[in-house]
């Protein structure tokens, strides 16, 4: 008999491992930043190329940033500024 296992139950179990939890939380933060850039760009009706030109960065930088890679504060700030946004960092 096949047992149904949900992603949530697997994740809950994996998060008990401190190493996994640390890595998961770090990746989640990167993806939140990536999504924020993507969402702001989409709301402005801009393509990745338009944002890249306005931020004076290569298109590949925007693409990597929106994929959760190349997430540096400097890059996020350039992209946010080009969209007339303010980069805000919270440490909770």
C-alpha positions in Angstrom: 0.0 0.0 0.0 1.3 3.4 -1.0 1.5 6.0 1.8 0.7 9.7 1.0 3.2 12.1 2.5 2.8 15.8 2.2 5.6 18.3 1.4 4.7 20.1 4.7 5.3 17.0 6.7 8.6 16.3 5.0 9.7 19.9 5.6 8.6 19.8 9.2 10.7 16.7 9.8 13.7 18.1 7.9 13.6 21.3 9.9 14.4 19.4 13.0 17.9 19.1 11.7 19.8 22.3 12.7 22.1 22.2 9.6 19.1 21.8 7.3 17.2 24.5 9.1 20.0 27.0 8.8 20.4 26.4 5.1 16.7 26.5 4.5 16.3 29.8 6.3 19.2 31.4 4.4 17.7 30.3 1.1 14.3 31.5 2.1 15.6 35.0 2.8 17.3 35.1 -0.7 14.1 34.0 -2.4 12.1 36.7 -0.5 14.5 39.3 -1.8 14.3 37.9 -5.3 10.6 37.9 -5.3 10.4 41.5 -4.0 12.5 42.7 -6.9 10.5 40.6 -9.4 7.2 41.8 -8.0 8.2 45.5 -8.0 9.5 45.2 -11.6 6.3 43.5 -12.8 4.2 46.2 -11.1 6.1 48.8 -13.0 5.4 47.0 -16.2 9.1 46.7 -17.0 11.0 43.9 -18.6 14.2 42.6 -17.1 16.1 44.4 -19.9 14.4 47.7 -19.0 15.4 47.3 -15.3 18.9 46.4 -16.2 19.3 49.4 -18.4 17.9 51.8 -15.8 20.0 50.3 -13.1 23.1 50.3 -15.3 23.7 46.5 -14.7 23.8 43.6 -17.2 20.6 41.8 -18.0 22.2 38.7 -16.5 22.4 40.5 -13.1 18.7 41.1 -13.0 18.0 37.6 -14.2 20.3 36.0 -11.5 18.9 38.3 -8.8 15.3 37.3 -9.6 16.4 33.7 -9.6 17.7 34.0 -6.0 21.3 34.3 -7.0 23.7 37.2 -6.9 21.8 38.7 -4.0 24.2 41.3 -2.7 23.1 44.5 -0.9 24.8 46.6 -3.5 22.9 44.9 -6.3 19.6 45.0 -4.5 20.1 48.7 -3.8 20.9 49.5 -7.5 17.8 47.7 -8.7 15.6 49.3 -6.0 16.9 52.8 -6.7 16.4 52.3 -10.5 12.7 51.6 -9.7 12.4 54.6 -7.4 12.2 52.3 -4.4 14.1 52.3 -1.1 16.0 49.2 0.0 15.1 48.4 3.6 16.9 45.7 5.7 15.4 44.4 8.9 17.2 42.4 11.5 14.7 40.7 13.7 
